[in-house]
Amino acid sequence: MRRVVMLAVAVVSVLALTAVAIAQTTQENTYKVQGTVTPKGKPGTKKKPVPVAVKFSYQVDEKNGLQPSAIDRYKISFYGVRAVNGDKFPKCTADQINQAGNSDAGCANGSRVGSGTIDNFVYADSDPSGKQGGFPCAKKLNIYNSGNKKGALFIYGDPNQCGGVGALPAFPISYVTGDGGGTALQFDVPPTVLHPIGGLSVAGRSVQSTILQRTGTKSGKKYNYYESIKCKGKARPIIVTFSTEAGQSTKSSANAKCG
C-alpha cells in the first residue's frame, strides 16, 4: 500500500513538474520565407518602372516543439519593388469593411489587389503545446488598396474550419521604406484577430499570398500598383521581419530571381 501511495505521489509530482516546465518554456519561433516577382525580365528604373506581381509565402514553427507565439507585426520587403500609386486606383478601407459587419462585399470594383490563404493553429494561452483542446484554423485573405501607401487586410473563411470563428475584423496596412528604393508592406495584427476569444491565441503557421500586377490610367497617364525599379544583380532579396507578442523580433530572408 505504501509503495502504491509513493508511486502515486511520484506520478503527480512528475506531472506537476511537466506542467511547470511547459509554462516556463519560452516560445521561440522559427521561420522560412519564399517569394517570386513576375515578370522576371528587365528590372526597371525609377524613370521607367516595370509593373509586377508578387507572390509571397512563409512557414512558422517553434524551436521547442510548442505552438508558435502569436505574431503581431509583419514587415515584408522585396528589394527594388514599390507601391506608391495607391491614390490612382479604386479604394476600400478597413473601416468600410468593418462597418459593413466584417464583409467586403461592398468594396469598390478594382480595389482588391491581392488574395491568399492562411493556415493557423488556435491554442489555449495556458497550454502553448496546443495538445489540450487546440485546433487548426484555415482562413482566406483579401488585400485591398486604401489610398496612397495604404491598404486593408481582410481575413475570412468557413467557421466550420476554424472552431466556429468566421470573418474577422479587417485592419489597415501601410507601405514604409523598404530595401533597394522599394517600399515594405507593414502591418500590426490587432488583438481582436490574434485573440478572437478570450484565453485563446491564434498562431499563423503558414501563409500564401499574391499581389496582382495592376496598371491603371488617370488623367491620360498610366500607373502601376506594384512596380519594379531595381534588382541586386540577378537576385531580388526578400527580407521579412516577424515581431511576436512575446517581444521577439526576427528577420528571415530569401532570394527571388531577377532578370
C-alpha positions as a LaTeX table, in Angstrom:
\begin{tabular}{lrrr}
\hline
Residue & $x$ (\AA) & $y$ (\AA) & $z$ (\AA) \\
\hline
Met1 & 0.00 & 0.00 & 0.00 \\
Arg2 & 2.79 & 2.34 & 0.99 \\
Arg3 & 4.55 & 1.65 & $-2.32$ \\
Val4 & 1.35 & 2.43 & $-4.26$ \\
Val5 & 0.93 & 5.74 & $-2.41$ \\
Met6 & 4.56 & 6.64 & $-3.03$ \\
Leu7 & 4.18 & 5.80 & $-6.72$ \\
Ala8 & 1.05 & 7.93 & $-6.97$ \\
Val9 & 2.84 & 10.85 & $-5.30$ \\
Ala10 & 5.73 & 10.44 & $-7.71$ \\
Val11 & 3.44 & 10.45 & $-10.75$ \\
Val12 & 1.64 & 13.58 & $-9.51$ \\
Ser13 & 4.99 & 15.25 & $-8.89$ \\
Val14 & 6.21 & 14.43 & $-12.40$ \\
Leu15 & 3.01 & 15.76 & $-13.95$ \\
Ala16 & 3.24 & 18.92 & $-11.88$ \\
Leu17 & 6.86 & 19.45 & $-12.86$ \\
Thr18 & 5.99 & 18.84 & $-16.52$ \\
Ala19 & 3.21 & 21.43 & $-16.36$ \\
Val20 & 5.56 & 23.94 & $-14.76$ \\
Ala21 & 8.23 & 23.21 & $-17.38$ \\
Ile22 & 5.75 & 23.83 & $-20.19$ \\
Ala23 & 4.55 & 27.03 & $-18.56$ \\
Gln24 & 8.12 & 28.26 & $-18.07$ \\
Thr25 & 9.34 & 27.31 & $-21.56$ \\
Thr26 & 9.66 & 30.42 & $-23.71$ \\
Gln27 & 8.18 & 30.02 & $-27.16$ \\
Glu28 & 10.83 & 30.72 & $-29.78$ \\
Asn29 & 9.53 & 30.94 & $-33.32$ \\
Thr30 & 11.45 & 29.84 & $-36.41$ \\
Tyr31 & 10.66 & 30.99 & $-39.95$ \\
Lys32 & 11.06 & 30.09 & $-43.62$ \\
Val33 & 10.26 & 32.57 & $-46.39$ \\
Gln34 & 9.76 & 32.21 & $-50.15$ \\
Gly35 & 8.77 & 34.66 & $-52.86$ \\
Thr36 & 8.74 & 35.49 & $-56.56$ \\
Val37 & 8.32 & 38.63 & $-58.62$ \\
Thr38 & 6.94 & 38.36 & $-62.18$ \\
Pro39 & 7.69 & 39.02 & $-64.95$ \\
Lys40 & 11.39 & 38.23 & $-64.50$ \\
Gly41 & 12.61 & 40.39 & $-67.38$ \\
Lys42 & 14.10 & 43.87 & $-67.11$ \\
Pro43 & 14.19 & 45.16 & $-63.51$ \\
Gly44 & 13.07 & 48.66 & $-64.45$ \\
Thr45 & 14.28 & 52.03 & $-63.20$ \\
Lys46 & 12.83 & 54.95 & $-61.26$ \\
Lys47 & 12.14 & 56.74 & $-64.54$ \\
Lys48 & 10.81 & 53.64 & $-66.26$ \\
Pro49 & 9.34 & 51.31 & $-63.63$ \\
Val50 & 8.00 & 47.92 & $-64.68$ \\
Pro51 & 4.61 & 46.63 & $-63.45$ \\
Val52 & 4.97 & 43.40 & $-61.48$ \\
Ala53 & 3.05 & 40.83 & $-59.47$ \\
Val54 & 4.41 & 39.48 & $-56.20$ \\
Lys55 & 3.89 & 36.03 & $-54.70$ \\
Phe56 & 4.86 & 35.53 & $-51.08$ \\
Ser57 & 4.74 & 32.63 & $-48.63$ \\
Tyr58 & 6.14 & 31.71 & $-45.24$ \\
Gln59 & 6.04 & 28.93 & $-42.68$ \\
Val60 & 6.30 & 29.33 & $-38.91$ \\
Asp61 & 7.47 & 26.67 & $-36.46$ \\
Glu62 & 8.60 & 26.65 & $-32.84$ \\
Lys63 & 12.05 & 25.62 & $-31.63$ \\
Asn64 & 10.89 & 23.74 & $-28.51$ \\
Gly65 & 8.06 & 21.75 & $-30.09$ \\
Leu66 & 5.34 & 24.11 & $-28.86$ \\
Gln67 & 2.90 & 26.11 & $-30.92$ \\
Pro68 & 4.40 & 29.39 & $-32.20$ \\
Ser69 & 3.95 & 32.61 & $-30.31$ \\
Ala70 & 1.37 & 34.90 & $-31.95$ \\
Ile71 & 2.91 & 37.38 & $-34.41$ \\
Asp72 & 1.57 & 40.91 & $-34.06$ \\
Arg73 & 3.73 & 42.80 & $-36.61$ \\
Tyr74 & 5.00 & 41.95 & $-40.07$ \\
Lys75 & 7.32 & 43.91 & $-42.35$ \\
Ile76 & 7.75 & 42.43 & $-45.83$ \\
Ser77 & 10.31 & 43.93 & $-48.20$ \\
Phe78 & 11.05 & 42.89 & $-51.80$ \\
Tyr79 & 14.24 & 44.59 & $-52.96$ \\
Gly80 & 13.52 & 47.30 & $-55.54$ \\
Val81 & 9.73 & 46.78 & $-55.53$ \\
Arg82 & 7.50 & 49.66 & $-54.51$ \\
Ala83 & 3.82 & 50.59 & $-54.15$ \\
Val84 & 3.48 & 54.36 & $-54.45$ \\
Asn85 & 0.41 & 54.93 & $-56.65$ \\
Gly86 & $-2.44$ & 53.80 & $-54.42$ \\
Asp87 & $-4.23$ & 57.12 & $-54.84$ \\
Lys88 & $-4.66$ & 56.33 & $-58.56$ \\
Phe89 & $-6.67$ & 53.12 & $-58.02$ \\
Pro90 & $-10.13$ & 52.29 & $-56.56$ \\
Lys91 & $-10.15$ & 52.13 & $-52.76$ \\
Cys92 & $-11.66$ & 50.17 & $-49.89$ \\
Thr93 & $-10.67$ & 50.71 & $-46.26$ \\
Ala94 & $-10.69$ & 48.51 & $-43.18$ \\
Asp95 & $-13.33$ & 50.80 & $-41.62$ \\
Gln96 & $-15.64$ & 50.27 & $-44.62$ \\
Ile97 & $-15.35$ & 46.51 & $-44.28$ \\
Asn98 & $-15.91$ & 46.54 & $-40.52$ \\
Gln99 & $-18.85$ & 48.93 & $-40.70$ \\
Ala100 & $-20.46$ & 46.51 & $-43.15$ \\
Gly101 & $-20.38$ & 43.79 & $-40.48$ \\
Asn102 & $-16.98$ & 42.31 & $-41.36$ \\
Ser103 & $-17.95$ & 42.00 & $-45.02$ \\
Asp104 & $-16.04$ & 43.15 & $-48.09$ \\
Ala105 & $-18.98$ & 42.64 & $-50.44$ \\
Gly106 & $-19.42$ & 46.40 & $-50.79$ \\
Cys107 & $-15.81$ & 47.20 & $-51.70$ \\
Ala108 & $-15.37$ & 49.09 & $-54.97$ \\
Asn109 & $-14.63$ & 47.09 & $-58.09$ \\
Gly110 & $-10.88$ & 47.02 & $-58.70$ \\
Ser111 & $-9.95$ & 47.85 & $-55.11$ \\
Arg112 & $-8.95$ & 44.26 & $-54.32$ \\
Val113 & $-5.28$ & 43.96 & $-55.25$ \\
Gly114 & $-4.37$ & 40.63 & $-53.68$ \\
Ser115 & $-5.55$ & 37.42 & $-52.04$ \\
Gly116 & $-4.26$ & 34.33 & $-50.31$ \\
Thr117 & $-4.73$ & 31.59 & $-47.74$ \\
Ile118 & $-3.68$ & 31.15 & $-44.11$ \\
Asp119 & $-3.24$ & 28.01 & $-42.04$ \\
Asn120 & $-3.46$ & 28.83 & $-38.34$ \\
Phe121 & $-3.48$ & 26.87 & $-35.12$ \\
Val122 & $-5.58$ & 28.03 & $-32.18$ \\
Tyr123 & $-4.44$ & 27.08 & $-28.67$ \\
Ala124 & $-5.20$ & 27.94 & $-25.06$ \\
Asp125 & $-2.84$ & 30.51 & $-23.58$ \\
Ser126 & $-2.39$ & 28.19 & $-20.60$ \\
Asp127 & $-1.17$ & 25.35 & $-22.84$ \\
Pro128 & 1.26 & 26.55 & $-25.55$ \\
Ser129 & 1.82 & 22.92 & $-26.57$ \\
Gly130 & $-1.65$ & 23.03 & $-28.13$ \\
Lys131 & $-2.36$ & 19.46 & $-27.05$ \\
Gln132 & $-5.23$ & 20.32 & $-24.73$ \\
Gly133 & $-8.09$ & 21.41 & $-26.96$ \\
Gly134 & $-6.05$ & 23.14 & $-29.69$ \\
Phe135 & $-7.37$ & 23.03 & $-33.23$ \\
Pro136 & $-6.37$ & 24.03 & $-36.80$ \\
Cys137 & $-7.96$ & 27.09 & $-38.37$ \\
Ala138 & $-7.98$ & 27.59 & $-42.15$ \\
Lys139 & $-8.71$ & 31.08 & $-43.46$ \\
Lys140 & $-8.58$ & 33.13 & $-46.65$ \\
Leu141 & $-7.38$ & 36.69 & $-47.03$ \\
Asn142 & $-8.07$ & 39.61 & $-49.33$ \\
Ile143 & $-5.82$ & 42.64 & $-49.70$ \\
Tyr144 & $-7.36$ & 45.99 & $-50.65$ \\
Asn145 & $-5.95$ & 49.29 & $-51.80$ \\
Ser146 & $-6.95$ & 52.11 & $-49.43$ \\
Gly147 & $-5.07$ & 55.06 & $-50.95$ \\
Asn148 & $-1.54$ & 56.39 & $-51.17$ \\
Lys149 & 0.73 & 53.82 & $-49.44$ \\
Lys150 & $-2.31$ & 52.46 & $-47.57$ \\
Gly151 & $-4.24$ & 49.22 & $-47.68$ \\
Ala152 & $-6.52$ & 46.87 & $-45.78$ \\
Leu153 & $-6.23$ & 43.19 & $-44.92$ \\
Phe154 & $-9.42$ & 41.17 & $-44.51$ \\
Ile155 & $-9.36$ & 37.60 & $-43.13$ \\
Tyr156 & $-12.41$ & 35.40 & $-43.58$ \\
Gly157 & $-13.50$ & 31.80 & $-44.12$ \\
Asp158 & $-15.83$ & 28.95 & $-43.27$ \\
Pro159 & $-16.49$ & 28.94 & $-39.47$ \\
Asn160 & $-16.60$ & 25.13 & $-39.61$ \\
Gln161 & $-12.90$ & 25.14 & $-40.48$ \\
Cys162 & $-11.95$ & 27.32 & $-37.52$ \\
Gly163 & $-13.79$ & 26.27 & $-34.39$ \\
Gly164 & $-16.85$ & 28.38 & $-35.24$ \\
Val165 & $-14.91$ & 31.59 & $-35.93$ \\
Gly166 & $-15.86$ & 33.22 & $-39.24$ \\
Ala167 & $-14.82$ & 36.56 & $-40.71$ \\
Leu168 & $-12.52$ & 38.69 & $-38.54$ \\
Pro169 & $-12.32$ & 42.48 & $-38.31$ \\
Ala170 & $-10.28$ & 43.98 & $-41.16$ \\
Phe171 & $-7.23$ & 46.03 & $-40.24$ \\
Pro172 & $-5.09$ & 48.62 & $-42.03$ \\
Ile173 & $-1.74$ & 48.00 & $-43.69$ \\
Ser174 & 0.82 & 50.54 & $-44.87$ \\
Tyr175 & 3.85 & 50.84 & $-47.12$ \\
Val176 & 7.02 & 52.06 & $-45.44$ \\
Thr177 & 10.63 & 52.46 & $-46.57$ \\
Gly178 & 11.96 & 49.18 & $-47.94$ \\
Asp179 & 15.19 & 47.92 & $-49.50$ \\
Gly180 & 16.70 & 48.96 & $-52.82$ \\
Gly181 & 14.49 & 52.03 & $-53.11$ \\
Gly182 & 11.35 & 49.95 & $-52.66$ \\
Thr183 & 8.55 & 50.03 & $-50.13$ \\
Ala184 & 7.91 & 47.38 & $-47.48$ \\
Leu185 & 4.44 & 46.15 & $-46.63$ \\
Gln186 & 3.96 & 46.56 & $-42.88$ \\
Phe187 & 1.01 & 45.90 & $-40.59$ \\
Asp188 & 0.11 & 45.28 & $-36.96$ \\
Val189 & $-2.35$ & 42.46 & $-36.28$ \\
Pro190 & $-4.88$ & 43.65 & $-33.68$ \\
Pro191 & $-5.72$ & 41.65 & $-30.54$ \\
Thr192 & $-9.24$ & 41.04 & $-31.90$ \\
Val193 & $-7.65$ & 38.89 & $-34.63$ \\
Leu194 & $-4.92$ & 37.23 & $-32.56$ \\
His195 & $-7.36$ & 36.51 & $-29.70$ \\
Pro196 & $-10.89$ & 36.31 & $-31.17$ \\
Ile197 & $-11.98$ & 34.52 & $-27.99$ \\
Gly198 & $-10.59$ & 35.34 & $-24.55$ \\
Gly199 & $-7.91$ & 32.89 & $-23.38$ \\
Leu200 & $-7.10$ & 31.65 & $-26.88$ \\
Ser201 & $-4.22$ & 32.62 & $-29.19$ \\
Val202 & $-4.08$ & 32.28 & $-32.96$ \\
Ala203 & $-0.69$ & 31.20 & $-34.29$ \\
Gly204 & $-0.15$ & 31.70 & $-38.01$ \\
Arg205 & 1.59 & 28.53 & $-39.23$ \\
Ser206 & 1.75 & 29.24 & $-42.96$ \\
Val207 & 0.61 & 31.89 & $-45.44$ \\
Gln208 & 0.47 & 32.08 & $-49.22$ \\
Ser209 & $-0.47$ & 35.39 & $-50.84$ \\
Thr210 & $-0.33$ & 37.19 & $-54.16$ \\
Ile211 & $-0.33$ & 40.88 & $-55.04$ \\
Leu212 & $-1.68$ & 41.22 & $-58.57$ \\
Gln213 & 0.01 & 43.00 & $-61.44$ \\
Arg214 & $-2.20$ & 46.04 & $-61.90$ \\
Thr215 & $-1.95$ & 49.01 & $-64.27$ \\
Gly216 & $-4.42$ & 51.88 & $-64.32$ \\
Thr217 & $-4.89$ & 55.15 & $-66.15$ \\
Lys218 & $-5.69$ & 58.51 & $-64.62$ \\
Ser219 & $-5.77$ & 61.82 & $-66.50$ \\
Gly220 & $-4.34$ & 60.04 & $-69.52$ \\
Lys221 & $-1.28$ & 58.70 & $-67.71$ \\
Lys222 & $-0.56$ & 55.06 & $-66.86$ \\
Tyr223 & 0.26 & 53.99 & $-63.31$ \\
Asn224 & 1.36 & 50.69 & $-61.77$ \\
Tyr225 & 0.19 & 49.38 & $-58.43$ \\
Tyr226 & 3.29 & 47.26 & $-57.69$ \\
Glu227 & 6.33 & 48.15 & $-59.75$ \\
Ser228 & 9.98 & 47.19 & $-60.01$ \\
Ile229 & 12.68 & 49.86 & $-60.18$ \\
Lys230 & 15.82 & 47.87 & $-59.35$ \\
Cys231 & 17.42 & 44.48 & $-58.74$ \\
Lys232 & 20.54 & 43.48 & $-56.86$ \\
Gly233 & 22.45 & 41.89 & $-59.69$ \\
Lys234 & 20.41 & 38.90 & $-60.81$ \\
Ala235 & 18.80 & 38.46 & $-57.41$ \\
Arg236 & 15.98 & 40.17 & $-55.58$ \\
Pro237 & 16.44 & 39.81 & $-51.80$ \\
Ile238 & 13.30 & 39.31 & $-49.73$ \\
Ile239 & 13.55 & 40.35 & $-46.10$ \\
Val240 & 10.71 & 39.75 & $-43.66$ \\
Thr241 & 10.70 & 40.94 & $-40.07$ \\
Phe242 & 8.41 & 38.98 & $-37.74$ \\
Ser243 & 7.63 & 40.50 & $-34.34$ \\
Thr244 & 5.78 & 38.46 & $-31.71$ \\
Glu245 & 3.64 & 39.36 & $-28.74$ \\
Ala246 & 6.38 & 37.80 & $-26.60$ \\
Gly247 & 8.72 & 40.61 & $-27.71$ \\
Gln248 & 10.86 & 38.64 & $-30.18$ \\
Ser249 & 11.83 & 40.30 & $-33.46$ \\
Thr250 & 13.34 & 38.03 & $-36.11$ \\
Lys251 & 14.41 & 38.67 & $-39.71$ \\
Ser252 & 14.08 & 35.89 & $-42.25$ \\
Ser253 & 15.33 & 36.24 & $-45.82$ \\
Ala254 & 15.26 & 34.59 & $-49.23$ \\
Asn255 & 16.33 & 35.45 & $-52.77$ \\
Ala256 & 13.99 & 35.67 & $-55.75$ \\
Lys257 & 15.40 & 35.54 & $-59.27$ \\
Cys258 & 15.60 & 38.81 & $-61.13$ \\
Gly259 & 16.24 & 39.13 & $-64.85$ \\
\hline
\end{tabular}
